[in-house]
């Protein structure tokens, strides 16, 4: 199955403000439970979707298998969840592109600035590269079950950003595990404020952070918009993620149970990609209606950002991905090759 689970990615980022505790009415009578972690709060459409998946899986397996979802980041940030999957404490996770790159470093190429410029670019790359990504995750000990997305990346700030130098006087949020953000701020000469995802909201409230890179959809869901005033007209990349499971657990599941799980995921999340793209645009419109100002790069600033993007891409060669992979993915994204 290669279906999109777009809202999985969005609400996997919309976290923190929820009552702790796992979501599962009761363990399956056989004790066969799939333990899935997410940063998403309890009361979201994604968590409700997993309740439906649990119900459907139980019905399809005569209550032999169930899904136990751990929402609200109660299992920790993504680095913690990955460690717990390796240790066998968790079976799977709904994880962002930053977390995915911790498992398969090559995935970083999808975050590199200037590589994925549009949804069409992403679709071309995923169509050609999906089997290769799956093989890489398999080699790393994981099953890549489904991709998702949550809008286009923009910059959000307290003061307008028209050129890279503007960030030098700002306090941008830096996700410590994000290779691209680290290199981006290093090239610009800005000092990022390293915080786990759950720490960003209070940091914005106290003005410890006044610049974030996110999507409009994620920003609204996370309530990060309260203290910020400007959003860039320019976009760069798409926020992606995936539902993954450890290979050991996946291979222990009987084939008929896997089929039942795929069926439930398809029924609950198929078609979310298109819906999420619409919702991201609506979220941007809502921000503008609430008083956000759309900022534009100056002509000189646009050229400077383009130069920064190229430097970041080049600096990550040999550290996060190969030159061959970068060139190949960029050509596929531009429609110059299908191989």
C-alpha positions as CSV (number, residue, x, y, z in Angstrom):
1,X,0.0,0.0,0.0
2,X,1.3,3.5,-0.9
3,X,-1.6,5.6,0.2
4,X,-1.2,9.2,1.6
5,X,-2.0,9.8,5.2
6,X,-1.6,13.6,5.1
7,X,-3.5,14.4,8.3
8,X,-1.2,11.9,10.1
9,X,1.7,14.2,9.5
10,X,-0.1,17.4,10.4
11,X,-1.4,16.3,13.7
12,X,1.8,14.5,14.5
13,X,3.1,18.0,14.7
14,X,0.1,19.5,16.4
15,X,0.9,18.3,19.8
16,X,1.2,19.1,23.5
17,X,-2.1,20.5,24.7
18,X,-3.9,17.3,25.5
19,X,-4.6,14.9,28.4
20,X,-1.9,12.2,28.6
21,X,-2.7,8.5,28.3
22,X,-2.8,5.9,25.6
23,X,-5.9,5.4,23.4
24,X,-7.1,1.9,23.3
25,X,-10.3,0.6,24.9
26,X,-8.8,-2.7,25.9
27,X,-6.1,-5.0,24.7
28,X,-7.0,-7.6,22.1
29,X,-7.9,-10.9,23.7
30,X,-4.8,-12.5,22.3
31,X,-2.5,-9.7,23.5
32,X,-1.5,-8.9,19.9
33,X,-1.3,-5.1,20.2
34,X,0.4,-2.6,17.8
35,X,1.9,0.2,19.9
36,X,2.0,3.4,17.8
37,X,3.3,6.8,19.1
38,X,2.5,10.3,17.9
39,X,3.0,13.9,19.0
40,X,-0.6,14.6,18.1
41,X,-3.0,15.5,20.9
42,X,-5.7,13.0,22.0
43,X,-8.8,14.9,20.6
44,X,-7.8,15.3,16.9
45,X,-9.1,13.8,13.7
46,X,-6.0,11.7,13.4
47,X,-6.4,10.1,16.8
48,X,-10.1,9.5,16.2
49,X,-9.0,7.9,12.9
50,X,-6.8,5.5,14.8
51,X,-9.7,4.6,17.1
52,X,-11.6,3.6,14.0
53,X,-8.6,1.7,12.7
54,X,-8.4,-0.2,16.0
55,X,-12.1,-0.9,15.8
56,X,-11.9,-2.1,12.2
57,X,-8.8,-4.3,12.9
58,X,-10.5,-5.9,15.8
59,X,-13.5,-6.7,13.8
60,X,-11.5,-8.1,10.9
61,X,-9.4,-10.3,13.2
62,X,-12.1,-11.5,15.6
63,X,-10.6,-9.3,18.3
64,X,-7.2,-11.0,17.9
65,X,-5.3,-7.8,17.0
66,X,-5.7,-4.2,18.2
67,X,-3.9,-0.8,17.9
68,X,-2.8,1.2,21.0
69,X,-2.0,4.8,20.2
70,X,0.2,6.9,22.5
71,X,-0.7,10.5,21.6
72,X,0.4,14.0,22.9
73,X,4.1,13.2,22.8
74,X,3.7,11.1,26.0
75,X,6.4,8.8,24.6
76,X,8.8,11.8,24.1
77,X,10.0,13.7,21.1
78,X,10.8,11.9,17.9
79,X,14.4,11.0,18.9
80,X,12.9,9.3,22.0
81,X,10.3,7.5,20.0
82,X,12.9,6.2,17.5
83,X,15.0,4.9,20.4
84,X,12.0,3.2,22.0
85,X,11.2,1.5,18.6
86,X,14.8,0.2,18.5
87,X,14.5,-1.1,22.0
88,X,11.2,-2.8,21.3
89,X,9.1,-0.6,23.6
90,X,7.1,0.8,20.7
91,X,6.2,-0.9,17.4
92,X,5.7,2.2,15.2
93,X,5.3,5.9,14.9
94,X,3.8,8.7,12.9
95,X,6.9,10.7,12.3
96,X,8.0,13.9,10.5
97,X,10.6,14.3,7.8
98,X,13.1,15.4,10.5
99,X,12.6,12.1,12.4
100,X,12.7,10.1,9.2
101,X,16.1,11.6,8.4
102,X,17.4,10.3,11.7
103,X,16.7,6.8,10.4
104,X,17.6,7.1,6.7
105,X,20.0,10.1,6.3
106,X,19.3,10.3,2.5
107,X,15.7,11.5,3.2
108,X,17.4,14.8,4.2
109,X,17.5,15.6,0.4
110,X,13.7,16.1,0.5
111,X,14.2,18.9,3.0
112,X,17.2,20.6,1.4
113,X,16.2,24.1,0.2
114,X,15.4,24.5,-3.4
115,X,15.0,20.8,-4.1
116,X,11.2,20.4,-3.7
117,X,9.6,23.7,-4.9
118,X,6.0,22.6,-5.4
119,X,3.6,19.7,-4.8
120,X,4.2,18.6,-8.4
121,X,7.9,18.3,-7.7
122,X,7.2,16.2,-4.6
123,X,4.8,13.9,-6.6
124,X,7.4,13.3,-9.3
125,X,10.1,12.5,-6.8
126,X,7.9,10.2,-4.7
127,X,6.7,8.3,-7.8
128,X,10.2,7.6,-8.9
129,X,12.0,7.2,-5.6
130,X,9.4,5.4,-3.4
131,X,10.8,1.9,-3.9
132,X,14.3,3.1,-3.2
133,X,13.2,4.9,0.0
134,X,11.3,1.7,1.1
135,X,14.4,-0.4,0.5
136,X,16.5,2.1,2.5
137,X,14.1,1.9,5.5
138,X,14.0,-1.8,5.2
139,X,17.7,-2.0,5.4
140,X,17.6,0.2,8.5
141,X,15.1,-2.1,10.1
142,X,11.8,-0.4,9.4
143,X,8.8,-0.7,7.3
144,X,7.6,2.4,5.5
145,X,3.9,2.0,5.4
146,X,2.5,5.4,4.1
147,X,3.7,8.9,3.3
148,X,1.8,12.0,4.3
149,X,2.2,15.8,3.9
150,X,1.1,18.9,5.7
151,X,1.4,22.0,3.5
152,X,4.2,24.2,2.1
153,X,7.0,25.6,4.2
154,X,7.0,29.3,4.8
155,X,8.8,31.6,7.2
156,X,6.8,33.2,10.1
157,X,8.3,36.0,12.1
158,X,7.6,39.0,14.4
159,X,9.3,41.4,11.9
160,X,9.3,41.1,8.1
161,X,12.0,39.0,6.4
162,X,13.0,40.3,3.0
163,X,16.6,39.0,2.8
164,X,18.8,36.5,4.6
165,X,20.6,39.1,6.7
166,X,17.3,40.0,8.4
167,X,17.6,36.7,10.3
168,X,20.9,37.7,12.0
169,X,19.0,40.0,14.4
170,X,16.2,37.4,15.0
171,X,15.9,34.5,17.4
172,X,14.9,31.6,15.1
173,X,13.7,28.3,16.4
174,X,16.1,25.4,15.6
175,X,15.0,21.8,15.9
176,X,18.2,20.2,17.2
177,X,17.8,17.0,15.1
178,X,17.2,18.9,11.8
179,X,20.4,18.9,9.7
180,X,19.0,21.4,7.1
181,X,18.0,24.0,9.7
182,X,21.4,23.9,11.3
183,X,23.2,24.4,8.1
184,X,20.8,27.0,6.9
185,X,21.3,29.2,9.9
186,X,25.1,28.5,9.8
187,X,25.4,29.7,6.2
188,X,23.3,32.9,6.9
189,X,25.2,33.6,10.2
190,X,22.0,33.5,12.3
191,X,22.0,32.0,15.8
192,X,19.2,29.4,16.1
193,X,17.6,28.6,19.5
194,X,17.6,24.8,19.9
195,X,14.3,23.6,21.3
196,X,12.3,20.4,21.1
197,X,9.0,20.8,19.3
198,X,7.0,20.9,22.6
199,X,9.2,23.8,23.8
200,X,8.4,26.2,20.9
201,X,5.0,27.4,22.1
202,X,6.2,28.7,25.5
203,X,9.3,30.1,23.8
204,X,7.2,32.1,21.4
205,X,5.0,33.4,24.3
206,X,8.1,34.7,26.1
207,X,9.8,36.0,23.0
208,X,12.7,33.6,23.4
209,X,11.9,32.7,19.8
210,X,10.5,35.1,17.2
211,X,11.0,33.2,13.9
212,X,9.9,29.8,12.8
213,X,9.9,27.8,9.6
214,X,6.6,25.9,9.3
215,X,3.5,25.5,7.2
216,X,0.4,27.7,7.7
217,X,-1.6,24.6,8.6
218,X,0.9,23.4,11.2
219,X,1.3,26.9,12.6
220,X,-2.4,27.3,13.3
221,X,-2.7,23.8,14.7
222,X,0.2,24.4,17.0
223,X,-1.1,27.9,18.0
224,X,2.3,29.3,17.2
225,X,0.6,32.3,15.4
226,X,-0.3,34.2,18.5
227,X,2.9,36.2,18.9
228,X,4.0,36.3,15.2
229,X,2.9,38.9,12.6
230,X,4.5,38.2,9.3
231,X,4.4,35.3,6.8
232,X,6.4,34.9,3.7
233,X,4.8,34.9,0.3
234,X,7.6,32.6,-0.9
235,X,7.5,28.9,-0.1
236,X,10.3,26.4,-0.1
237,X,9.5,22.7,0.2
238,X,6.7,20.6,1.6
239,X,6.3,19.3,5.1
240,X,6.2,15.5,4.8
241,X,6.3,12.6,7.1
242,X,5.2,8.9,7.3
243,X,3.8,6.1,9.3
244,X,6.5,3.6,10.0
245,X,6.9,0.3,11.9
246,X,9.9,-1.7,13.0
247,X,10.7,-4.4,10.5
248,X,10.8,-7.0,13.2
249,X,7.3,-6.2,14.3
250,X,6.0,-5.9,10.8
251,X,7.3,-9.3,9.8
252,X,5.8,-10.9,12.9
253,X,2.3,-9.9,11.8
254,X,0.4,-12.5,9.8
255,X,-0.3,-11.5,6.2
256,X,-4.1,-11.4,6.6
257,X,-3.7,-9.0,9.5
258,X,-1.4,-6.7,7.5
259,X,-4.0,-6.7,4.7
260,X,-6.7,-5.8,7.3
261,X,-4.5,-3.0,8.6
262,X,-3.8,-1.6,5.2
263,X,-7.5,-1.6,4.4
264,X,-8.3,0.4,7.6
265,X,-5.6,2.9,6.9
266,X,-6.9,3.3,3.3
267,X,-10.5,3.8,4.4
268,X,-9.6,6.3,7.1
269,X,-6.9,8.4,5.4
270,X,-7.0,7.9,1.6
271,X,-7.3,11.2,-0.3
272,X,-6.0,13.4,2.6
273,X,-3.2,14.8,0.5
274,X,-5.5,16.9,-1.6
275,X,-7.6,17.9,1.4
276,X,-4.5,19.0,3.3
277,X,-3.3,21.2,0.4
278,X,-6.6,23.0,0.5
279,X,-6.6,23.3,4.2
280,X,-3.0,24.7,4.2
281,X,-4.2,27.5,1.8
282,X,-7.3,28.1,4.1
283,X,-5.0,28.3,7.1
284,X,-2.9,31.0,5.3
285,X,-6.0,32.9,4.4
286,X,-7.1,32.7,8.1
287,X,-3.8,34.1,9.3
288,X,-4.0,37.0,6.8
289,X,-7.6,37.7,8.0
290,X,-6.4,37.7,11.6
291,X,-3.9,40.5,10.9
292,X,-0.8,38.7,9.5
293,X,1.1,40.6,6.8
294,X,2.3,38.9,3.7
295,X,6.0,39.7,3.3
296,X,8.0,39.5,0.1
297,X,11.6,39.0,-0.6
298,X,13.3,42.0,-2.2
299,X,14.8,41.3,-5.6
300,X,18.2,41.3,-4.0
301,X,16.9,39.2,-1.1
302,X,15.5,36.6,-3.4
303,X,18.9,36.2,-5.2
304,X,20.6,36.0,-1.8
305,X,18.2,33.3,-0.6
306,X,18.8,31.4,-3.8
307,X,22.6,31.6,-3.2
308,X,22.1,30.5,0.5
309,X,20.0,27.5,-0.6
310,X,22.7,26.3,-3.0
311,X,25.3,26.7,-0.4
312,X,23.2,24.7,2.1
313,X,22.6,21.9,-0.5
314,X,26.2,21.7,-1.4
315,X,27.5,21.8,2.2
316,X,25.2,18.8,3.1
317,X,26.8,16.7,0.3
318,X,28.8,13.9,1.8
319,X,27.3,14.6,5.2
320,X,23.6,13.9,4.7
321,X,23.4,12.7,1.1
322,X,25.6,12.1,-1.9
323,X,26.1,14.5,-4.9
324,X,24.7,11.8,-7.1
325,X,21.4,11.6,-5.1
326,X,21.1,15.4,-4.9
327,X,21.5,15.8,-8.6
328,X,19.2,12.9,-9.5
329,X,16.4,14.1,-7.1
330,X,16.6,17.6,-8.4
331,X,16.3,16.4,-12.0
332,X,13.4,14.2,-11.2
333,X,11.7,17.1,-9.4
334,X,12.1,19.3,-12.4
335,X,10.7,16.6,-14.7
336,X,14.0,16.3,-16.5
337,X,14.3,12.5,-15.9
338,X,12.1,9.7,-14.6
339,X,15.0,7.5,-13.4
